[in-house]
């Protein structure tokens, strides 16, 4: 989109009196904007970078109730998350799937503990259960996980949870917002809050990165859903405010699929230092993680610490016959969990509840803290309902419980294009029209020229990183391979979107620097 088109679009948005402006284009913000637009409110979603640039594209790729939350005694959170897990899979089957997990057990007490505990997990899921848990003997365990360490193995406990592609689901949410009459802007940073003479919020000041001036956007309600950045927006509301977010970093390593050689995932419920470790098949690779490291510094591009990498390599090696080494790591990604700060012990992030918290300031700013991907829809429903109870919005019923997300399609998971839902046909049509576009841009990654061109036309990528990190998952699957295809990808984007050679050179240079964070 050219600057003149952007300017025209901004002028149009500035002239609208919005019912709801949502700040933050991650899972929480997009979920709230979809809830609001689907209830018929004039809704605008603003994101300072790309949709899902932060935490929402860096998850463990699981839709889950949280087995460890059950062990902590937070049964209401587990029950709510299991219910929401079922709704997401029902409403977005093209981007989600049922994933089988195996907990390997090496003593008889664990056999009893996990078999009984996961039966209770099944009960909490109710009719939205994805499959019954059960104990399996050592031989069956090794058939399912052929690279598992067999020394002292007593068997395994199978259970089921949901898996998904986080940034692809987020793009589906963003497009669902526009399907229901809402509007979205990425690379649009809120710089201040507009208030009337009574100190009540009536909109925001914002700045689009492509346009060198601020503009005003009026709204009856402003919602702060910026994840780890909520305190930054709260400081715009109050000159002084206490810290409400305690970020925790989670790191994941990506390996070749041969390290697991299975469609089943491994879950280690308690490692030497009390953390949970997963090894999960994802797009023919294996995602292993995660860590739980308290941090003070909040950034859009967090970097894995050496001790976090060592922890995952060492712990995974204890359970696999093939000891993973740094040289085997295809990509490293780190994300910050937006945990609501604990009053008792703000440094102990492992014990902080993943429950969300919704607050309303005296100015009328609504802030949403905490939560997790699996419960994004419930968080949105609770936020809008609270606004209505407090007279900040007209009362209208929530409809997202049974709302199919953009691209909804019951399709063949063996077809790699299934993640695009109904739009898989559009990409196939492009290939039929231009057979040469069926080629992949890198032999180690599956993405075709047709996909990239379709994404340029339909999914609002503004930067090379948007395409390689979030519209496709190239950066997360094989960072070095994504760098090899960066130049050609930039050329395709420039051709499709009208960018010049200067843009290409700048984007390739910036992407090269970014990739360094993802290499071991």
Buried (B, 14 or more C-beta within 10 A) or exposed (E): EEEEEBBEBBEEBEEEEBBBBBBBBBBBBBBBBBBBBBBEBBBBBBBBBBBBBBBBBBBBBBBBBBBBBBBBEBEEBBBBBBBBBBBBBBBBBBBBBBBBBBBBBBEEEBBEBBBEBBBEBBEBBEEBBBBEBEBBEBEBBBEBBEBBBBEEBBBBBBBBBBBBBBBBBBBBBBBBBBBBEBBBBBBBBBEBBBBEEEEBBBBBBBBBBBBEEBBEBBBBBBBBBBBBBBBBBBEBBEEEEEEBBBBBBBBBBBBBBEBBBBEBBBBBBEBEEEBBBBBBBBBEBBBBBBBBBBBEEBEEEBBBBEEBBEBBBEBBBEBBBBEBEEEBBBBBBBBBBBBBBBEEEEEEBBEBBBBBBBBBBEBBBBBBBBBBBBBBBBBBBBBBBBBBEEEBBEEEEBBBBEBBBBBBBEBEEEEBBBBBBEBBEBBBEBBEEEEEBBEEBBEBBBBBBBBBBBBBEBBBBBBBBBBBBBBBBBBBBBBBBBBBBBBEBBBBBBEBBEBEEEBBEBBBEBBEEBBEBBEB
